Structures are given as structure tokens and as C-alpha cells.
Amino acid sequence: MRLERIRKEIKNGTYETEGKLRIAISRLIDDVLTRCTKRRR
């Protein structure tokens, strides 16, 4: 059952790993900081 779910998530592009989440969070933080910096100028 678990393997089937994981395969389905991979096929749908919705499978998340800790590494993917870390990258996404890092990019989000960078984006927010960049936008905040641009507004202060």
C-alpha cells in the first residue's frame, strides 16, 4: 500500500522528500528577503 502511494505521488509529481522541502523553503526565504530589500530602497 505504501509503495503504491509513493509510486502514484511520483507519477503525479507530488512526492516530497526532505531535500525537496529544504530547497523549496530556502528559495522561498531568499525570495521574501529579496522582495523586502527591494521595497526599502
N, C-alpha and C positions, 0 to 999 in steps of 0.2 A: 504494500500500500504506500509506504513512504517513498520508495523508489519510483513508483508510478507518478506520484505527485511531483517529485523533483523533475522527472523527465518532462512532464506536462509544463511545469514552470519554465524550464529551459527552452522548450519549444515556443512558448508564448512570450519569451523574453522578460519574464517576471521573476526569475530566480535570483535571489540576492545572497551574496556572501559577505562576510565581514569586511573583506578587502574592498568590494564594490561600495559598500556603505561608507567606509572610511574615505574613499576617493570622492564620493558624492558630497559628503559633509565638508571635506576640505575645500572643494570647489565652491560650495555654497558660501562658506565663510569668506573665501577670497572675493567672491562677487559682492557680498554685502559690504565688506571693508572697502573695496574699490568704489562702490557707489557712494558710501558715506564720505570718503575722502574727496571725491569729485564735487559733492554738494557744498563742502566747506570752503571751496575756492572762490 
